[in-house]
Amino acid sequence: MDIDLTYSGLAALGSGLAVIGAGLGIGKIGSSAMDAIARQPEASNKIQNTMIIASALIEGAALFGIVTTLLAVFK
Protein backbone atom coordinates (compact mmCIF):
# COMPACT_ATOMS: atom_id res chain seq x y z
CA MET A 1 0.00 0.00 0.00
CA ASP A 2 1.32 3.43 -0.94
CA ILE A 3 1.85 5.68 2.08
CA ASP A 4 0.81 8.82 0.16
CA LEU A 5 -2.54 7.24 -0.70
CA THR A 6 -3.09 6.43 2.96
CA TYR A 7 -2.39 10.01 4.01
CA SER A 8 -4.77 11.28 1.33
CA GLY A 9 -7.53 8.98 2.51
CA LEU A 10 -7.07 9.94 6.13
CA ALA A 11 -7.00 13.61 5.18
CA ALA A 12 -10.25 13.25 3.27
CA LEU A 13 -11.82 11.51 6.26
CA GLY A 14 -10.58 14.25 8.60
CA SER A 15 -11.90 17.01 6.36
CA GLY A 16 -15.25 15.30 6.10
CA LEU A 17 -15.53 14.92 9.86
CA ALA A 18 -14.63 18.59 10.36
CA VAL A 19 -17.31 19.72 7.93
CA ILE A 20 -19.95 17.39 9.37
CA GLY A 21 -19.16 18.55 12.90
CA ALA A 22 -19.39 22.19 11.90
CA GLY A 23 -22.70 21.60 10.15
CA LEU A 24 -24.17 19.87 13.18
CA GLY A 25 -22.91 22.59 15.51
CA ILE A 26 -24.27 25.45 13.45
CA GLY A 27 -27.58 23.63 13.04
CA LYS A 28 -27.86 23.20 16.80
CA ILE A 29 -27.07 26.88 17.36
CA GLY A 30 -29.67 27.98 14.80
CA SER A 31 -32.32 25.72 16.27
CA SER A 32 -31.67 26.91 19.81
CA ALA A 33 -31.62 30.54 18.72
CA MET A 34 -34.99 30.21 16.99
CA ASP A 35 -36.46 28.60 20.11
CA ALA A 36 -35.09 31.40 22.27
CA ILE A 37 -36.41 34.11 19.94
CA ALA A 38 -39.83 32.44 19.92
CA ARG A 39 -39.88 32.58 23.73
CA GLN A 40 -38.54 36.14 24.05
CA PRO A 41 -39.00 38.14 20.84
CA GLU A 42 -37.80 41.35 22.52
CA ALA A 43 -34.31 39.83 22.96
CA SER A 44 -33.96 38.80 19.32
CA ASN A 45 -31.13 41.24 18.50
CA LYS A 46 -28.97 40.04 21.38
CA ILE A 47 -29.69 36.38 20.62
CA GLN A 48 -28.95 36.86 16.92
CA ASN A 49 -25.62 38.57 17.61
CA THR A 50 -24.56 35.80 19.97
CA MET A 51 -25.61 33.17 17.41
CA ILE A 52 -23.54 34.80 14.67
CA ILE A 53 -20.44 34.97 16.87
CA ALA A 54 -20.78 31.33 17.93
CA SER A 55 -21.31 30.22 14.32
CA ALA A 56 -18.19 32.10 13.23
CA LEU A 57 -16.14 30.40 15.95
CA ILE A 58 -17.40 26.97 14.89
CA GLU A 59 -16.61 27.69 11.24
CA GLY A 60 -13.13 28.84 12.26
CA ALA A 61 -12.52 25.59 14.12
CA ALA A 62 -13.71 23.59 11.10
CA LEU A 63 -11.42 25.59 8.84
CA PHE A 64 -8.46 24.79 11.10
CA GLY A 65 -9.37 21.11 10.85
CA ILE A 66 -9.52 21.24 7.06
CA VAL A 67 -6.23 23.15 6.80
CA THR A 68 -4.56 20.65 9.11
CA THR A 69 -5.70 17.72 6.99
CA LEU A 70 -4.54 19.45 3.81
CA LEU A 71 -1.15 20.07 5.40
CA ALA A 72 -0.94 16.36 6.18
CA VAL A 73 -1.43 15.58 2.50
CA PHE A 74 0.87 18.23 1.04
CA LYS A 75 3.65 18.05 3.61
ChimeraX commands (.cxc) that place a marker at each C-alpha (Angstrom):
marker #1 position 0.00,0.00,0.00 radius 0.5
marker #1 position 1.32,3.43,-0.94 radius 0.5
marker #1 position 1.85,5.68,2.08 radius 0.5
marker #1 position 0.81,8.82,0.16 radius 0.5
marker #1 position -2.54,7.24,-0.70 radius 0.5
marker #1 position -3.09,6.43,2.96 radius 0.5
marker #1 position -2.39,10.01,4.01 radius 0.5
marker #1 position -4.77,11.28,1.33 radius 0.5
marker #1 position -7.53,8.98,2.51 radius 0.5
marker #1 position -7.07,9.94,6.13 radius 0.5
marker #1 position -7.00,13.61,5.18 radius 0.5
marker #1 position -10.25,13.25,3.27 radius 0.5
marker #1 position -11.82,11.51,6.26 radius 0.5
marker #1 position -10.58,14.25,8.60 radius 0.5
marker #1 position -11.90,17.01,6.36 radius 0.5
marker #1 position -15.25,15.30,6.10 radius 0.5
marker #1 position -15.53,14.92,9.86 radius 0.5
marker #1 position -14.63,18.59,10.36 radius 0.5
marker #1 position -17.31,19.72,7.93 radius 0.5
marker #1 position -19.95,17.39,9.37 radius 0.5
marker #1 position -19.16,18.55,12.90 radius 0.5
marker #1 position -19.39,22.19,11.90 radius 0.5
marker #1 position -22.70,21.60,10.15 radius 0.5
marker #1 position -24.17,19.87,13.18 radius 0.5
marker #1 position -22.91,22.59,15.51 radius 0.5
marker #1 position -24.27,25.45,13.45 radius 0.5
marker #1 position -27.58,23.63,13.04 radius 0.5
marker #1 position -27.86,23.20,16.80 radius 0.5
marker #1 position -27.07,26.88,17.36 radius 0.5
marker #1 position -29.67,27.98,14.80 radius 0.5
marker #1 position -32.32,25.72,16.27 radius 0.5
marker #1 position -31.67,26.91,19.81 radius 0.5
marker #1 position -31.62,30.54,18.72 radius 0.5
marker #1 position -34.99,30.21,16.99 radius 0.5
marker #1 position -36.46,28.60,20.11 radius 0.5
marker #1 position -35.09,31.40,22.27 radius 0.5
marker #1 position -36.41,34.11,19.94 radius 0.5
marker #1 position -39.83,32.44,19.92 radius 0.5
marker #1 position -39.88,32.58,23.73 radius 0.5
marker #1 position -38.54,36.14,24.05 radius 0.5
marker #1 position -39.00,38.14,20.84 radius 0.5
marker #1 position -37.80,41.35,22.52 radius 0.5
marker #1 position -34.31,39.83,22.96 radius 0.5
marker #1 position -33.96,38.80,19.32 radius 0.5
marker #1 position -31.13,41.24,18.50 radius 0.5
marker #1 position -28.97,40.04,21.38 radius 0.5
marker #1 position -29.69,36.38,20.62 radius 0.5
marker #1 position -28.95,36.86,16.92 radius 0.5
marker #1 position -25.62,38.57,17.61 radius 0.5
marker #1 position -24.56,35.80,19.97 radius 0.5
marker #1 position -25.61,33.17,17.41 radius 0.5
marker #1 position -23.54,34.80,14.67 radius 0.5
marker #1 position -20.44,34.97,16.87 radius 0.5
marker #1 position -20.78,31.33,17.93 radius 0.5
marker #1 position -21.31,30.22,14.32 radius 0.5
marker #1 position -18.19,32.10,13.23 radius 0.5
marker #1 position -16.14,30.40,15.95 radius 0.5
marker #1 position -17.40,26.97,14.89 radius 0.5
marker #1 position -16.61,27.69,11.24 radius 0.5
marker #1 position -13.13,28.84,12.26 radius 0.5
marker #1 position -12.52,25.59,14.12 radius 0.5
marker #1 position -13.71,23.59,11.10 radius 0.5
marker #1 position -11.42,25.59,8.84 radius 0.5
marker #1 position -8.46,24.79,11.10 radius 0.5
marker #1 position -9.37,21.11,10.85 radius 0.5
marker #1 position -9.52,21.24,7.06 radius 0.5
marker #1 position -6.23,23.15,6.80 radius 0.5
marker #1 position -4.56,20.65,9.11 radius 0.5
marker #1 position -5.70,17.72,6.99 radius 0.5
marker #1 position -4.54,19.45,3.81 radius 0.5
marker #1 position -1.15,20.07,5.40 radius 0.5
marker #1 position -0.94,16.36,6.18 radius 0.5
marker #1 position -1.43,15.58,2.50 radius 0.5
marker #1 position 0.87,18.23,1.04 radius 0.5
marker #1 position 3.65,18.05,3.61 radius 0.5
marker link #1:1,2 radius 0.2
marker link #1:2,3 radius 0.2
marker link #1:3,4 radius 0.2
marker link #1:4,5 radius 0.2
marker link #1:5,6 radius 0.2
marker link #1:6,7 radius 0.2
marker link #1:7,8 radius 0.2
marker link #1:8,9 radius 0.2
marker link #1:9,10 radius 0.2
marker link #1:10,11 radius 0.2
marker link #1:11,12 radius 0.2
marker link #1:12,13 radius 0.2
marker link #1:13,14 radius 0.2
marker link #1:14,15 radius 0.2
marker link #1:15,16 radius 0.2
marker link #1:16,17 radius 0.2
marker link #1:17,18 radius 0.2
marker link #1:18,19 radius 0.2
marker link #1:19,20 radius 0.2
marker link #1:20,21 radius 0.2
marker link #1:21,22 radius 0.2
marker link #1:22,23 radius 0.2
marker link #1:23,24 radius 0.2
marker link #1:24,25 radius 0.2
marker link #1:25,26 radius 0.2
marker link #1:26,27 radius 0.2
marker link #1:27,28 radius 0.2
marker link #1:28,29 radius 0.2
marker link #1:29,30 radius 0.2
marker link #1:30,31 radius 0.2
marker link #1:31,32 radius 0.2
marker link #1:32,33 radius 0.2
marker link #1:33,34 radius 0.2
marker link #1:34,35 radius 0.2
marker link #1:35,36 radius 0.2
marker link #1:36,37 radius 0.2
marker link #1:37,38 radius 0.2
marker link #1:38,39 radius 0.2
marker link #1:39,40 radius 0.2
marker link #1:40,41 radius 0.2
marker link #1:41,42 radius 0.2
marker link #1:42,43 radius 0.2
marker link #1:43,44 radius 0.2
marker link #1:44,45 radius 0.2
marker link #1:45,46 radius 0.2
marker link #1:46,47 radius 0.2
marker link #1:47,48 radius 0.2
marker link #1:48,49 radius 0.2
marker link #1:49,50 radius 0.2
marker link #1:50,51 radius 0.2
marker link #1:51,52 radius 0.2
marker link #1:52,53 radius 0.2
marker link #1:53,54 radius 0.2
marker link #1:54,55 radius 0.2
marker link #1:55,56 radius 0.2
marker link #1:56,57 radius 0.2
marker link #1:57,58 radius 0.2
marker link #1:58,59 radius 0.2
marker link #1:59,60 radius 0.2
marker link #1:60,61 radius 0.2
marker link #1:61,62 radius 0.2
marker link #1:62,63 radius 0.2
marker link #1:63,64 radius 0.2
marker link #1:64,65 radius 0.2
marker link #1:65,66 radius 0.2
marker link #1:66,67 radius 0.2
marker link #1:67,68 radius 0.2
marker link #1:68,69 radius 0.2
marker link #1:69,70 radius 0.2
marker link #1:70,71 radius 0.2
marker link #1:71,72 radius 0.2
marker link #1:72,73 radius 0.2
marker link #1:73,74 radius 0.2
marker link #1:74,75 radius 0.2
view
